[in-house]
Amino acid sequence: MDSGPEKSARKTPLVTIRLEKAVFRLGGSLVFDNADWEIRRGEHWAILGRNGAGKTTLARALRGEIPLVSGSIHFFFDSRDGGAGEGRSWVGAGEIVRLSPDTPQALTGLYGGYHQARWQSFESRESPTVAELLGDIPTSGCGRKRAASARTMQRLGISTLMEKRILHLSNGEARKVAIARALLQHPRMMIFDDPFSGLDRSAKDNLRDVLDDLLSGETPQIVLVTHRMEEIPRGITHALLVDRMQVIAKGTREQILAHEQITGESPETAIDTGIEIGDDPAPGIFLPEPVIRMEDVSITYGDKPILRHIDWEVRPGEHWAVSGRNGAGKSTLLSLILADNPQAYANRIFLFGIRRGSGESIWEIKRRIGWVAPELQGYYPPRTTGFEVVCSGFFDTIGLYQACTPHQSTTARDRMRACGIDPLSGRRMSDMSTGEKRMVLLARALVKDPELLILDEPCQGLDPFHRREFIGRIDAIARQPGISLIYVTHHPDELPESISHVLALADGAIVHRGRKTG
């Protein structure tokens, strides 16, 4: 029978992670000065705060992704054989898994080094299927854990994706596969950073069920990073509130959700309506010919249809919302417009009155289009500055590989000023919040004075304040003459007031097309 110090030595510690007077370095700045935080066994936490407050930075610090300058951070995970672990200053491989909005891009980036790779069939054949990817994960744990993993996979709804190649996944599908891949590793802690963004309603319900399952047990412990209070699952027991890279409050879920910074109104912001697009519009822009015309367009990969018999026109000055569940075909539709998908040449697709394949280059097309998408930021080198990202819009490159002219540099700075992001000019992408990255990408899209602006889930990861600010800027842009919008979102409340038409897809086919009502 165990007794005395021997029994105490094997007792499971009550603390999982402890930060004491911790100070971290982010770029050239010191952040979270003297942060104290203790995560105890059985607790599940939410990290709350506005964009730029430091939520993701603190989550990264838990995994040792940013350097600790002073103070301490200790981990008290049990050893894999079930014995009690002692506090240590390092975290073992696979013990803490962080899933962020950039995780799907990191996953697909293993098999395609540039964002157009998913549309190049000869390259995507080299990428594994979902079944192959998940089958390569070494699983551990008892039969009960493996059964729980199987149940979770089923609830994620990825059984129909198993034979699909990684590079052919939509953004929402890739998100679900990334979650499944993490769960199969049986981590001690999972950090879900904005997990519901990019998912349709059904996928969100499935993920909520998965989180409820995970939160009903002690392991893995969950840390949820979110800006939407309605997304916090019931099983979250505690919360921590951050602002300006400092911990300002921590406590039980109920205590923090009652905090004045959570319940108070977001400050209003003046929207700069002086962003002018198309000061010198291209000749013919106001002619009746459509900006986009698709006639009986069908796209297949192997024997799987992705788009089926699409007939669609976008005329100058029209602003379209495109909706549909994950995997409905939205991303493929946009790839045809952005001149990234070579299957456009086998279809009757006209952009700006010119049929694809009639001799125009993809760069001539891209020069007339601005594009904002969460996936875009994942391909930029982390050290790229905000100014360099904006300037890269002149050349439609991900990264800046040639010098701007003095006029281009002036235009880039004007666009950054109009978007309210002057301070981000010299900051690296790796040191920006999600909201800051999104505004930099908007400025990048606007430097060319595009005739067509494509916004793919542009508010993904934005808090209510920054979401309202972003949508207000889009409405200001839409009021300028000579521009058309295509706006993709799963959230009806994120649609700008300027949206005039709606296109809805289901299983690759159009199920609704026409003027917005209501």
C-alpha positions as CSV (number, residue, x, y, z in Angstrom):
1,M,0.0,0.0,0.0
2,D,1.3,3.5,-0.9
3,S,2.1,5.8,1.9
4,G,4.0,9.0,2.8
5,P,6.3,10.7,0.4
6,E,6.2,7.8,-2.1
7,K,2.4,8.3,-2.6
8,S,2.9,12.1,-2.8
9,A,5.5,11.8,-5.5
10,R,3.2,9.9,-7.8
11,K,0.2,12.2,-7.2
12,T,-0.9,14.0,-10.3
13,P,0.0,17.7,-10.0
14,L,-2.9,20.2,-9.8
15,V,-1.3,22.7,-12.1
16,T,-0.8,22.1,-15.8
17,I,0.9,25.4,-16.9
18,R,2.2,28.2,-14.7
19,L,3.5,31.6,-15.9
20,E,5.2,33.8,-13.2
21,K,6.2,37.4,-14.0
22,A,6.7,36.3,-17.6
23,V,7.9,38.8,-20.2
24,F,8.1,37.8,-23.9
25,R,9.8,39.3,-26.9
26,L,7.7,39.9,-30.1
27,G,9.8,41.4,-32.9
28,G,11.6,44.4,-31.3
29,S,9.1,44.8,-28.5
30,L,8.7,43.3,-25.0
31,V,5.1,42.1,-24.4
32,F,3.0,40.8,-21.5
33,D,5.2,42.4,-18.8
34,N,5.2,40.4,-15.6
35,A,2.3,38.1,-16.7
36,D,1.0,35.7,-14.1
37,W,-1.3,32.9,-15.2
38,E,-2.0,29.4,-13.8
39,I,-3.9,26.8,-15.7
40,R,-5.0,24.0,-13.4
41,R,-6.0,20.5,-14.1
42,G,-9.6,20.2,-15.2
43,E,-9.9,23.8,-16.3
44,H,-10.6,24.9,-19.9
45,W,-9.8,28.5,-20.7
46,A,-10.8,31.2,-23.2
47,I,-8.5,34.0,-24.2
48,L,-10.5,37.1,-25.1
49,G,-9.8,40.6,-26.4
50,R,-10.0,42.8,-29.5
51,N,-7.8,42.3,-32.6
52,G,-4.3,43.4,-31.8
53,A,-4.8,42.9,-28.1
54,G,-2.4,40.0,-27.9
55,K,-4.6,36.9,-27.8
56,T,-2.7,34.9,-30.4
57,T,0.7,36.1,-29.1
58,L,-0.2,34.7,-25.6
59,A,-1.4,31.5,-27.2
60,R,1.9,31.2,-29.1
61,A,3.8,31.8,-25.9
62,L,2.2,28.8,-24.3
63,R,3.9,26.6,-26.9
64,G,7.3,28.4,-26.7
65,E,6.8,29.9,-30.2
66,I,8.0,33.3,-29.0
67,P,11.1,33.8,-26.7
68,L,10.7,34.3,-22.9
69,V,12.9,37.2,-21.8
70,S,12.4,37.0,-18.1
71,G,10.2,35.4,-15.5
72,S,9.3,31.8,-15.9
73,I,6.9,29.4,-17.6
74,H,6.6,25.8,-16.3
75,F,4.8,22.8,-17.7
76,F,3.5,20.1,-15.4
77,F,2.3,17.5,-17.9
78,D,2.2,13.9,-16.7
79,S,4.8,11.7,-18.4
80,R,3.5,9.4,-21.1
81,D,3.6,6.3,-18.9
82,G,1.2,7.8,-16.5
83,G,3.6,8.9,-13.8
84,A,3.5,12.4,-12.4
85,G,5.6,14.9,-14.2
86,E,7.7,17.6,-12.6
87,G,7.6,21.2,-13.6
88,R,9.9,21.9,-16.6
89,S,10.6,24.9,-18.7
90,W,10.1,23.2,-22.1
91,V,7.1,21.6,-23.7
92,G,7.4,18.2,-25.4
93,A,6.7,17.6,-29.1
94,G,3.0,17.1,-29.6
95,E,2.0,17.9,-26.0
96,I,0.4,21.2,-27.0
97,V,-1.2,21.6,-30.4
98,R,-2.3,25.1,-31.7
99,L,-4.8,25.3,-34.5
100,S,-5.0,28.8,-36.1
101,P,-6.6,30.3,-39.2
102,D,-3.2,29.8,-40.9
103,T,-3.1,26.0,-40.1
104,P,-4.9,24.9,-43.3
105,Q,-2.5,26.9,-45.4
106,A,0.4,25.4,-43.5
107,L,-1.0,22.0,-44.2
108,T,-1.6,22.4,-47.9
109,G,1.6,24.4,-48.2
110,L,3.5,21.2,-47.5
111,Y,2.4,19.9,-50.9
112,G,2.0,23.2,-52.8
113,G,4.5,26.0,-52.3
114,Y,2.3,28.7,-54.0
115,H,-1.5,29.3,-53.7
116,Q,-2.3,28.4,-57.3
117,A,-0.8,24.9,-56.9
118,R,-4.2,23.4,-55.9
119,W,-5.6,24.2,-59.4
120,Q,-2.7,22.6,-61.3
121,S,-3.9,19.1,-61.7
122,F,-0.4,17.7,-62.6
123,E,0.9,19.0,-59.2
124,S,-2.1,18.1,-57.1
125,R,-1.8,14.5,-58.2
126,E,1.4,14.4,-56.2
127,S,-0.4,15.5,-53.0
128,P,-1.8,12.7,-50.7
129,T,-5.4,12.0,-50.1
130,V,-7.0,12.9,-46.8
131,A,-7.0,9.2,-45.8
132,E,-3.2,8.9,-46.6
133,L,-2.4,12.1,-44.6
134,L,-4.4,11.0,-41.6
135,G,-3.1,7.4,-41.9
136,D,0.5,8.7,-41.5
137,I,-0.2,10.1,-38.1
138,P,1.2,7.7,-35.4
139,T,-1.7,7.2,-32.9
140,S,-1.2,6.4,-29.3
141,G,-3.3,5.8,-26.2
142,C,-5.8,3.2,-25.1
143,G,-8.6,1.7,-27.0
144,R,-11.0,4.1,-25.3
145,K,-9.0,7.0,-26.7
146,R,-9.0,5.5,-30.2
147,A,-12.7,5.0,-30.0
148,A,-13.2,8.6,-29.0
149,S,-11.0,9.7,-31.9
150,A,-13.1,7.7,-34.3
151,R,-16.3,9.3,-32.9
152,T,-14.7,12.8,-33.3
153,M,-13.7,12.1,-36.9
154,Q,-17.3,11.1,-37.6
155,R,-18.7,14.3,-35.9
156,L,-16.3,16.5,-37.9
157,G,-18.0,15.1,-41.1
158,I,-14.8,14.3,-43.0
159,S,-15.7,10.8,-44.0
160,T,-16.7,12.0,-47.5
161,L,-13.3,13.7,-47.9
162,M,-11.1,10.7,-47.3
163,E,-10.4,10.1,-51.0
164,K,-10.0,13.8,-51.8
165,R,-6.5,15.1,-52.4
166,I,-5.1,17.7,-49.9
167,L,-4.7,20.4,-52.5
168,H,-8.3,20.0,-53.7
169,L,-9.8,20.8,-50.3
170,S,-11.7,24.0,-49.9
171,N,-10.6,26.3,-47.0
172,G,-13.3,25.0,-44.8
173,E,-12.6,21.4,-45.6
174,A,-8.9,21.9,-44.9
175,R,-9.8,23.4,-41.5
176,K,-11.7,20.2,-40.5
177,V,-8.9,17.9,-41.7
178,A,-6.3,20.0,-39.7
179,I,-8.5,19.5,-36.6
180,A,-8.8,15.8,-37.2
181,R,-5.0,15.5,-37.7
182,A,-4.3,17.3,-34.4
183,L,-6.8,15.1,-32.5
184,L,-5.2,11.9,-33.8
185,Q,-2.0,12.9,-32.0
186,H,-3.8,12.9,-28.6
187,P,-2.2,16.1,-27.3
188,R,-2.3,17.1,-23.7
189,M,-3.6,20.6,-24.6
190,M,-5.3,22.0,-27.7
191,I,-5.3,25.7,-28.4
192,F,-8.2,26.6,-30.8
193,D,-7.4,30.0,-32.3
194,D,-10.6,31.3,-33.9
195,P,-11.8,27.8,-34.8
196,F,-15.2,28.6,-36.3
197,S,-14.0,31.1,-38.9
198,G,-14.4,29.9,-42.5
199,L,-16.9,27.1,-41.6
200,D,-20.5,27.0,-42.8
201,R,-23.3,26.6,-40.3
202,S,-23.4,22.8,-40.4
203,A,-19.7,22.5,-40.0
204,K,-19.8,24.9,-37.1
205,D,-22.5,22.8,-35.4
206,N,-20.3,19.7,-35.9
207,L,-17.3,21.4,-34.5
208,R,-19.3,22.6,-31.5
209,D,-20.3,19.0,-30.8
210,V,-16.6,18.0,-31.0
211,L,-15.6,20.7,-28.6
212,D,-18.4,19.8,-26.2
213,D,-17.0,16.2,-26.2
214,L,-13.5,17.4,-25.5
215,L,-14.6,19.8,-22.8
216,S,-16.4,17.0,-21.0
217,G,-13.1,15.4,-20.0
218,E,-9.8,16.5,-18.4
219,T,-7.6,15.8,-21.4
220,P,-6.9,17.4,-23.7
221,Q,-7.3,20.6,-21.9
222,I,-8.8,23.3,-24.2
223,V,-7.7,26.9,-24.6
224,L,-10.0,28.8,-27.0
225,V,-9.0,32.1,-28.6
226,T,-12.0,34.0,-29.9
227,H,-13.5,37.4,-30.4
228,R,-17.1,36.2,-30.7
229,M,-18.7,35.7,-27.3
230,E,-21.5,33.6,-28.7
231,E,-18.9,31.0,-29.9
232,I,-17.7,30.2,-26.4
233,P,-18.8,26.6,-25.6
234,R,-20.5,25.9,-22.3
235,G,-17.6,23.7,-21.1
236,I,-15.2,26.6,-20.9
237,T,-14.7,27.2,-17.2
238,H,-12.3,30.2,-17.1
239,A,-11.3,33.2,-19.2
240,L,-8.5,35.6,-19.5
241,L,-8.9,39.1,-21.0
242,V,-6.0,40.8,-22.7
243,D,-5.5,44.3,-24.1
244,R,-2.5,46.1,-25.6
245,M,-0.3,43.0,-25.0
246,Q,-1.1,42.9,-21.2
247,V,-3.3,40.6,-19.1
248,I,-5.9,42.9,-17.6
249,A,-8.3,40.3,-16.0
250,K,-8.6,36.6,-15.4
251,G,-11.1,34.5,-13.5
252,T,-14.1,32.3,-14.0
253,R,-16.0,32.4,-17.2
254,E,-18.9,34.3,-15.5
255,Q,-16.6,36.9,-14.0
256,I,-14.8,37.7,-17.2
257,L,-17.9,37.8,-19.4
258,A,-19.3,40.4,-17.0
259,H,-16.2,42.6,-17.4
260,E,-16.9,46.1,-18.6
261,Q,-14.6,45.7,-21.6
262,I,-16.7,42.7,-22.7
263,T,-20.1,44.2,-22.0
264,G,-19.3,47.8,-23.0
265,E,-20.0,49.3,-26.4
266,S,-17.2,49.3,-29.0
267,P,-16.0,52.8,-29.8
268,E,-17.3,54.2,-33.0
269,T,-14.8,54.9,-35.8
270,A,-14.8,57.4,-38.5
271,I,-14.7,55.7,-41.9
272,D,-12.5,57.4,-44.4
273,T,-14.6,57.6,-47.5
274,G,-11.9,59.2,-49.6
275,I,-10.5,55.9,-51.0
276,E,-11.0,56.6,-54.7
277,I,-10.9,53.7,-57.1
278,G,-10.6,54.1,-60.8
279,D,-9.8,57.8,-61.0
280,D,-8.9,57.2,-64.6
281,P,-11.0,54.1,-65.5
282,A,-10.0,52.0,-68.4
283,P,-11.7,52.7,-71.7
284,G,-14.9,50.9,-72.2
285,I,-15.5,50.1,-68.5
286,F,-19.0,51.6,-68.7
287,L,-20.0,49.7,-71.8
288,P,-22.8,47.2,-71.3
289,E,-20.5,44.2,-71.7
290,P,-20.1,42.2,-68.5
291,V,-17.1,42.2,-66.2
292,I,-17.6,38.4,-66.0
293,R,-19.6,36.1,-68.2
294,M,-19.7,32.3,-67.8
295,E,-21.6,30.1,-70.2
296,D,-22.3,26.5,-69.2
297,V,-19.0,26.2,-67.3
298,S,-18.2,22.8,-65.8
299,I,-15.1,21.8,-63.8
300,T,-14.1,18.3,-62.9
301,Y,-11.1,16.7,-61.2
302,G,-10.8,13.1,-62.1
303,D,-14.4,11.8,-62.2
304,K,-15.6,14.3,-59.5
305,P,-17.6,17.3,-60.7
306,I,-16.7,20.5,-58.8
307,L,-18.8,23.0,-60.8
308,R,-21.8,22.1,-63.0
309,H,-23.2,24.1,-65.9
310,I,-22.6,27.6,-64.4
311,D,-24.2,30.5,-66.3
312,W,-23.5,33.8,-64.7
313,E,-22.9,37.5,-65.5
314,V,-21.5,40.3,-63.4
315,R,-22.0,43.7,-65.0
316,P,-20.1,46.9,-64.2
317,G,-21.3,48.5,-60.9
318,E,-22.9,45.3,-59.6
319,H,-21.9,44.0,-56.2
320,W,-22.4,40.2,-55.7
321,A,-22.5,38.1,-52.6
322,V,-21.5,34.4,-53.3
323,S,-22.7,31.9,-50.7
324,G,-22.7,28.1,-50.2
325,R,-21.5,25.5,-47.8
326,N,-17.9,24.4,-47.5
327,G,-17.1,22.4,-50.7
328,A,-20.0,23.9,-52.7
329,G,-17.5,25.2,-55.3
330,K,-17.0,28.9,-54.3
331,S,-13.2,28.7,-54.2
332,T,-13.1,27.0,-57.6
333,L,-15.4,29.7,-59.0
334,L,-13.1,32.4,-57.8
335,S,-10.0,30.6,-59.2
336,L,-11.5,30.9,-62.7
337,I,-12.0,34.6,-62.3
338,L,-8.6,35.2,-60.8
339,A,-7.0,33.4,-63.8
340,D,-5.4,30.7,-61.5
341,N,-7.3,27.7,-62.8
342,P,-6.1,26.3,-66.2
343,Q,-9.5,24.6,-66.7
344,A,-10.8,28.0,-67.7
345,Y,-9.3,27.5,-71.1
346,A,-11.7,24.5,-71.7
347,N,-14.8,26.6,-70.9
348,R,-16.5,29.7,-72.3
349,I,-15.4,32.3,-69.8
350,F,-15.2,36.0,-70.6
351,L,-13.4,38.5,-68.3
352,F,-13.7,42.2,-69.1
353,G,-15.1,41.3,-72.5
354,I,-12.2,39.0,-73.5
355,R,-12.6,35.3,-73.8
356,R,-10.0,33.3,-71.8
357,G,-7.6,31.6,-74.1
358,S,-7.8,34.3,-76.8
359,G,-4.2,35.4,-76.3
360,E,-4.4,37.5,-73.1
361,S,-1.9,36.7,-70.3
362,I,-3.0,36.0,-66.7
363,W,-1.1,39.1,-65.6
364,E,-3.2,41.3,-67.9
365,I,-6.3,39.9,-66.2
366,K,-4.9,40.2,-62.6
367,R,-3.9,43.8,-63.2
368,R,-7.6,44.7,-63.3
369,I,-8.6,42.6,-60.2
370,G,-8.0,43.2,-56.5
371,W,-8.2,40.2,-54.2
372,V,-8.4,39.8,-50.4
373,A,-8.5,36.3,-48.8
374,P,-7.4,34.9,-45.4
375,E,-5.4,32.2,-47.3
376,L,-3.3,34.8,-49.0
377,Q,-1.6,36.0,-45.9
378,G,-0.3,32.5,-45.1
379,Y,2.0,32.5,-48.1
380,Y,3.9,35.7,-47.3
381,P,7.3,35.3,-45.7
382,P,6.9,36.2,-42.0
383,R,9.5,39.0,-42.2
384,T,7.7,40.8,-45.0
385,T,6.7,44.3,-43.9
386,G,3.3,45.9,-44.3
387,F,4.6,48.3,-46.9
388,E,6.2,45.5,-48.9
389,V,2.9,43.6,-48.8
390,V,1.0,46.6,-50.1
391,C,3.6,47.2,-52.8
392,S,3.4,43.6,-54.0
393,G,-0.1,44.3,-55.2
394,F,1.3,46.3,-58.1
395,F,2.9,43.1,-59.4
396,D,0.4,40.5,-58.2
397,T,3.2,38.6,-56.4
398,I,3.2,37.1,-52.9
399,G,6.3,38.9,-51.7
400,L,8.0,41.9,-53.2
401,Y,10.7,41.0,-55.7
402,Q,11.2,44.3,-57.6
403,A,11.5,47.9,-56.6
404,C,8.5,50.2,-56.8
405,T,8.7,53.4,-58.8
406,P,8.4,56.7,-56.8
407,H,4.8,57.0,-58.0
408,Q,3.9,53.5,-56.9
409,S,5.5,54.0,-53.4
410,T,3.5,57.2,-53.0
411,T,0.3,55.4,-54.0
412,A,1.0,52.5,-51.6
413,R,1.5,55.0,-48.7
414,D,-1.7,56.8,-49.7
415,R,-3.7,53.6,-49.7
416,M,-2.3,52.6,-46.3
417,R,-3.1,56.0,-44.9
418,A,-6.7,55.8,-46.3
419,C,-7.1,52.4,-44.7
420,G,-5.8,53.8,-41.4
421,I,-2.7,51.5,-41.2
422,D,0.2,53.9,-41.5
423,P,1.9,52.5,-38.3
424,L,2.0,49.0,-40.0
425,S,4.3,50.2,-42.8
426,G,7.5,48.9,-41.2
427,R,6.0,46.1,-39.1
428,R,6.5,42.4,-40.1
429,M,3.6,40.3,-41.0
430,S,4.6,37.8,-38.2
431,D,4.1,40.6,-35.6
432,M,0.6,41.7,-36.8
433,S,-2.8,40.7,-35.5
434,T,-5.3,39.1,-37.8
435,G,-7.2,42.4,-38.2
436,E,-4.1,44.3,-39.1
437,K,-3.1,41.7,-41.7
438,R,-6.5,41.9,-43.2
439,M,-6.3,45.7,-43.6
440,V,-2.9,45.4,-45.1
441,L,-4.3,43.0,-47.7
442,L,-7.1,45.4,-48.5
443,A,-4.6,48.2,-49.2
444,R,-2.7,45.7,-51.3
445,A,-5.8,45.0,-53.4
446,L,-6.5,48.7,-53.9
447,V,-3.2,50.0,-55.1
448,K,-4.0,49.1,-58.7
449,D,-7.3,50.9,-58.8
450,P,-9.0,47.6,-59.7
451,E,-12.2,47.3,-61.7
452,L,-13.2,44.2,-59.9
453,L,-12.6,43.6,-56.1
454,I,-12.9,40.0,-54.9
455,L,-13.3,39.6,-51.1
456,D,-13.2,36.0,-49.9
457,E,-14.2,35.7,-46.2
458,P,-12.5,39.1,-45.6
459,C,-13.9,39.5,-42.0
460,Q,-12.6,36.1,-40.9
461,G,-10.9,36.6,-37.5
462,L,-12.1,40.2,-37.0
463,D,-13.7,41.3,-33.8
464,P,-17.0,43.3,-33.9
465,F,-15.2,46.7,-33.9
466,H,-12.8,45.9,-36.6
467,R,-15.4,44.0,-38.6
468,R,-17.7,47.1,-38.6
469,E,-14.7,49.2,-39.6
470,F,-13.7,46.9,-42.5
471,I,-17.3,46.6,-43.8
472,G,-17.7,50.4,-43.7
473,R,-14.6,50.8,-45.8
474,I,-15.9,48.3,-48.3
475,D,-19.2,50.2,-48.6
476,A,-17.2,53.4,-49.1
477,I,-15.2,51.7,-51.9
478,A,-18.4,50.3,-53.5
479,R,-19.8,53.8,-53.8
480,Q,-17.0,54.8,-56.2
481,P,-17.8,54.6,-59.9
482,G,-16.4,51.9,-62.1
483,I,-15.9,49.1,-59.6
484,S,-17.7,45.8,-59.1
485,L,-17.5,43.5,-56.0
486,I,-17.7,39.8,-55.4
487,Y,-18.0,39.1,-51.7
488,V,-17.9,35.6,-50.2
489,T,-19.0,34.9,-46.6
490,H,-20.8,32.4,-44.4
491,H,-22.1,35.2,-42.2
492,P,-25.1,37.2,-43.5
493,D,-24.4,39.9,-40.8
494,E,-21.0,40.5,-42.5
495,L,-22.5,41.6,-45.9
496,P,-21.9,45.2,-46.8
497,E,-25.1,47.3,-47.4
498,S,-23.8,47.9,-51.0
499,I,-24.4,44.2,-52.0
500,S,-26.9,44.3,-54.8
501,H,-27.0,40.6,-56.1
502,V,-26.7,37.1,-54.6
503,L,-25.4,33.9,-56.1
504,A,-25.9,30.7,-54.1
505,L,-24.1,27.4,-54.9
506,A,-24.8,23.9,-53.7
507,D,-22.9,20.8,-54.8
508,G,-21.3,22.8,-57.6
509,A,-24.5,24.1,-59.1
510,I,-26.3,27.4,-59.0
511,V,-29.4,27.2,-56.7
512,H,-30.2,30.9,-56.6
513,R,-29.1,33.9,-58.8
514,G,-30.6,37.4,-58.8
515,R,-31.1,40.7,-57.0
516,K,-30.8,40.9,-53.2
517,T,-34.1,41.1,-51.5
518,G,-34.7,42.6,-48.1
